[in-house]
């Protein structure tokens, strides 16, 4: 199945009261693990690529060139979108040119007027090519490719201003953060989320920082309009733990256990497992059938 825009899968998720997971990829193993998880769960999936990961994989064209034939060779039948995560203005344009099917333009660090102007331009470029657009209002806490946010809550009125530009889904800060959540985290602000949804109507909403948010909060957020949830750190942690156990058990010293195909397999399998678990929590299992 060819790569698709994320718009249709999120409209369906919104109507069906579930969420589609965006799972970030960092290399071949990450991509393969997530695609196999999606196929096993019969769930639509969004492959997220940060600008830093894009550079690590030697560019957006390389990423598209890896993902597209992998979908074919693995026999993936579920809808797959490849999405630029937290894209800058120039980064978004580069990903569009490379063949990404979905884009985040993160103008949350600009003033609202500049955010609106730049978002409007990206929407026009993307929609002319059938590419879905996510915009962001209110910074997400933690750090993502050098952009640090304290987890401020978005202004619902500003969310409506950006939503009215014709974007396909909106990421709005509601106290969520990237990376590990601290012990004193106050939790998601559901009052703000409800107010944002009231202002934006049927527009699918996005929850960044999906790692570490309690399951009951995830489900409540979905009930209040969240249709896309981003997960990255949790996959990294699971991969690191499984790889560490393999080496600490001396498996890399048994036979050809040092072969990267063997060395990386436990971590890759761990990613597949955690992605399926997340899809079960998000309610997207079986939604691609």
DRENNUBA-48895 format. One line per 8 residues: number of its first residue (from 1); for each residue x, y, z of C-alpha. Coordinates in Angstrom, 3 decimals. Example, Ala and Ser with C-alpha at 12.3 -4.5 7.8 and 13.67 -1.06 7.14 Angstrom:
% residues 2
1	12.300,-4.500,7.800 ~ 13.670,-1.060,7.140
END
This chain:
% residues 289
1	0.000,0.000,0.000 ~ 1.477,3.415,-0.920 ~ 2.088,6.137,1.637 ~ -1.012,8.176,2.438 ~ -1.889,11.510,3.984 ~ -2.750,11.341,7.673 ~ -5.942,13.365,7.219 ~ -8.354,10.536,6.421
9	-7.092,8.226,9.157 ~ -7.478,10.980,11.767 ~ -10.947,11.992,10.587 ~ -11.969,8.342,11.006 ~ -10.301,8.226,14.422 ~ -12.164,11.339,15.506 ~ -15.484,9.876,14.397 ~ -14.690,6.499,15.986
17	-13.421,7.931,19.307 ~ -9.961,6.379,19.145 ~ -6.485,7.737,18.386 ~ -3.831,6.894,15.812 ~ -0.296,6.623,17.139 ~ 2.612,8.545,15.691 ~ 5.732,6.543,16.456 ~ 9.025,8.215,15.644
25	11.595,6.392,13.557 ~ 15.365,6.725,13.874 ~ 16.730,4.028,11.571 ~ 15.834,0.875,9.609 ~ 15.200,-1.218,12.724 ~ 12.796,1.347,14.193 ~ 10.874,1.592,10.928 ~ 10.610,-2.152,10.417
33	9.509,-2.762,14.017 ~ 6.739,-0.151,13.869 ~ 5.458,-1.239,10.460 ~ 5.294,-4.882,11.568 ~ 3.460,-3.850,14.741 ~ 0.901,-1.877,12.748 ~ 0.319,-4.760,10.361 ~ -0.058,-7.258,13.207
41	-2.498,-4.962,15.014 ~ -4.290,-4.015,11.775 ~ -3.943,-0.408,12.820 ~ -3.256,2.719,10.779 ~ 0.065,4.254,11.756 ~ 2.019,7.476,11.398 ~ 5.807,7.304,11.139 ~ 7.189,10.441,12.760
49	10.515,11.916,11.689 ~ 12.046,14.788,13.639 ~ 14.433,17.130,11.887 ~ 17.272,15.689,13.971 ~ 16.381,12.120,13.006 ~ 16.081,13.198,9.392 ~ 19.630,14.552,9.471 ~ 20.847,11.403,11.242
57	19.389,9.265,8.455 ~ 21.185,11.521,5.919 ~ 18.144,13.439,4.746 ~ 14.422,13.259,4.088 ~ 14.878,11.731,0.643 ~ 16.787,8.842,2.217 ~ 13.957,8.346,4.724 ~ 11.279,8.216,2.024
65	13.501,5.958,-0.067 ~ 13.774,3.542,2.869 ~ 10.147,3.573,3.994 ~ 8.424,3.229,0.618 ~ 10.060,-0.018,-0.562 ~ 9.985,-1.417,2.970 ~ 6.191,-1.148,2.986 ~ 6.115,-3.126,-0.251
73	8.687,-5.749,0.726 ~ 7.050,-6.405,4.117 ~ 3.596,-6.640,2.551 ~ 2.153,-3.869,4.723 ~ -1.551,-3.419,3.988 ~ -2.523,-0.857,6.642 ~ -2.514,2.915,5.972 ~ 0.900,4.471,6.629
81	1.741,8.171,6.658 ~ 5.248,9.596,6.949 ~ 5.111,12.761,9.010 ~ 7.591,15.539,9.763 ~ 7.616,16.051,13.534 ~ 8.070,19.602,14.851 ~ 9.135,20.951,11.497 ~ 10.652,24.374,11.057
89	9.489,26.535,8.157 ~ 12.408,25.525,5.922 ~ 12.407,21.961,7.230 ~ 8.758,21.591,6.289 ~ 9.457,22.741,2.743 ~ 12.350,20.253,2.442 ~ 10.212,17.350,3.692 ~ 7.434,18.264,1.265
97	9.922,18.224,-1.590 ~ 11.276,14.829,-0.469 ~ 7.855,13.149,-0.574 ~ 6.554,13.237,3.007 ~ 2.789,12.801,3.108 ~ 2.156,14.761,6.299 ~ 3.812,17.783,7.892 ~ 3.957,19.486,11.264
105	4.838,23.123,11.038 ~ 5.737,24.090,14.592 ~ 5.359,27.844,14.778 ~ 4.506,27.797,18.480 ~ 7.689,29.717,19.371 ~ 6.671,32.630,17.130 ~ 4.187,35.300,18.084 ~ 0.650,34.306,17.088
113	0.577,36.632,14.043 ~ 3.805,35.230,12.579 ~ 2.725,31.682,13.448 ~ -0.511,32.270,11.512 ~ 1.247,33.780,8.479 ~ 3.775,30.961,8.180 ~ 1.208,28.243,8.891 ~ -1.060,29.646,6.174
121	1.740,29.422,3.613 ~ 2.587,25.829,4.566 ~ -1.106,24.845,4.365 ~ -1.355,26.249,0.836 ~ 1.748,24.368,-0.333 ~ 0.741,21.084,1.315 ~ -2.899,21.026,0.277 ~ -1.934,21.653,-3.329
129	-0.026,18.352,-3.118 ~ -2.526,16.368,-1.011 ~ -0.319,16.522,2.090 ~ -1.884,16.834,5.546 ~ -0.834,19.609,7.921 ~ -0.498,19.737,11.697 ~ 0.069,23.060,13.414 ~ 1.004,23.776,17.011
137	-0.151,26.341,19.552 ~ 1.316,26.572,23.039 ~ 4.745,25.031,23.535 ~ 5.058,21.397,24.575 ~ 7.253,20.898,27.634 ~ 10.684,19.292,27.518 ~ 13.142,19.373,24.635 ~ 12.690,18.369,20.998
145	15.605,18.975,18.617 ~ 16.883,21.864,20.708 ~ 13.497,23.551,21.111 ~ 12.716,23.702,24.832 ~ 9.200,24.274,26.146 ~ 7.962,24.507,29.708 ~ 4.629,22.871,29.013 ~ 2.446,25.960,28.793
153	-1.233,25.526,28.068 ~ -2.459,26.893,24.762 ~ -4.941,29.753,24.486 ~ -8.192,28.283,23.078 ~ -8.879,31.497,21.138 ~ -5.454,31.294,19.473 ~ -6.144,27.635,18.694 ~ -9.281,28.674,16.808
161	-7.333,31.311,14.866 ~ -4.863,28.671,13.685 ~ -7.567,26.036,13.121 ~ -9.410,28.451,10.844 ~ -6.410,28.461,8.477 ~ -7.551,25.095,7.147 ~ -5.060,22.842,8.943 ~ -5.962,19.151,9.190
169	-5.139,18.593,12.886 ~ -3.894,20.700,15.773 ~ -1.328,20.089,18.508 ~ -2.134,22.237,21.518 ~ -0.178,22.356,24.740 ~ -2.239,21.123,27.701 ~ 0.559,20.551,30.221 ~ 2.144,17.649,28.317
177	5.920,17.372,27.894 ~ 8.469,15.525,25.778 ~ 10.663,12.849,27.319 ~ 10.305,11.405,30.814 ~ 7.707,12.991,33.066 ~ 9.028,14.325,36.399 ~ 7.602,13.078,39.684 ~ 5.983,16.469,40.356
185	4.201,16.666,36.976 ~ 0.772,18.219,37.450 ~ -0.930,16.109,34.776 ~ -2.935,17.088,31.706 ~ -5.242,20.092,31.924 ~ -8.540,18.678,30.703 ~ -10.394,21.956,31.194 ~ -8.113,23.589,28.634
193	-8.464,20.598,26.305 ~ -12.268,20.797,26.491 ~ -12.166,24.540,25.821 ~ -9.887,24.031,22.808 ~ -12.186,21.373,21.392 ~ -15.187,23.647,21.876 ~ -13.435,26.356,19.860 ~ -12.146,24.060,17.099
201	-15.225,21.878,16.585 ~ -14.562,18.628,14.742 ~ -10.869,19.276,14.101 ~ -8.750,16.298,15.286 ~ -6.438,17.235,18.141 ~ -2.921,15.935,18.780 ~ -1.265,14.968,22.056 ~ 2.522,15.228,22.006
209	4.637,13.614,24.697 ~ 2.640,10.377,24.861 ~ 5.344,8.564,26.827 ~ 4.551,8.239,30.520 ~ 1.019,9.668,30.490 ~ -1.191,7.346,32.579 ~ -3.625,5.199,30.606 ~ -6.678,6.770,32.217
217	-5.494,10.235,31.161 ~ -4.878,8.999,27.624 ~ -8.404,7.625,27.361 ~ -9.951,10.776,28.810 ~ -7.994,12.895,26.324 ~ -9.299,10.734,23.462 ~ -12.850,11.191,24.730 ~ -12.272,14.962,24.666
225	-11.143,15.028,21.040 ~ -7.535,13.810,20.816 ~ -7.162,11.694,17.672 ~ -3.355,11.460,17.318 ~ -0.848,10.631,20.040 ~ 2.921,10.915,19.606 ~ 5.264,8.352,21.170 ~ 9.051,8.351,20.910
233	10.883,8.209,24.255 ~ 9.140,5.028,25.379 ~ 10.368,3.165,22.294 ~ 13.886,4.458,22.929 ~ 13.795,3.291,26.544 ~ 12.452,-0.163,25.625 ~ 15.059,-0.558,22.897 ~ 17.891,0.455,25.238
241	16.742,-1.858,28.041 ~ 16.389,-4.917,25.789 ~ 19.775,-4.275,24.181 ~ 21.416,-3.782,27.572 ~ 20.018,-7.090,28.867 ~ 21.305,-8.895,25.776 ~ 24.839,-7.585,26.284 ~ 24.865,-7.974,30.068
249	23.825,-11.615,29.604 ~ 26.875,-12.083,27.373 ~ 24.758,-13.007,24.351 ~ 26.947,-10.877,22.105 ~ 29.891,-13.139,22.949 ~ 28.089,-16.372,22.078 ~ 28.770,-17.487,18.532 ~ 28.147,-14.543,16.250
257	25.977,-12.745,18.753 ~ 27.878,-9.571,17.946 ~ 26.339,-9.528,14.444 ~ 24.226,-6.333,14.332 ~ 21.266,-8.340,13.033 ~ 21.363,-10.402,16.250 ~ 22.561,-7.646,18.559 ~ 19.728,-5.298,17.608
265	16.946,-7.901,17.416 ~ 15.905,-7.859,21.105 ~ 15.550,-4.095,21.034 ~ 13.697,-4.162,17.739 ~ 11.269,-6.791,19.033 ~ 10.748,-4.691,22.167 ~ 9.687,-1.738,20.021 ~ 7.160,-3.889,18.167
273	5.710,-5.068,21.477 ~ 5.380,-1.590,23.004 ~ 3.855,-0.162,19.818 ~ 1.154,-2.852,19.822 ~ 0.448,-2.163,23.507 ~ 0.096,1.549,22.750 ~ -2.245,0.825,19.841 ~ -4.411,-1.227,22.181
281	-4.589,1.674,24.654 ~ -5.299,4.174,21.866 ~ -8.107,1.950,20.533 ~ -6.758,1.761,16.971 ~ -6.327,-2.048,16.818 ~ -8.393,-3.499,13.987 ~ -9.361,-0.081,12.615 ~ -7.495,-0.692,9.342
289	-9.456,-3.848,8.532
END
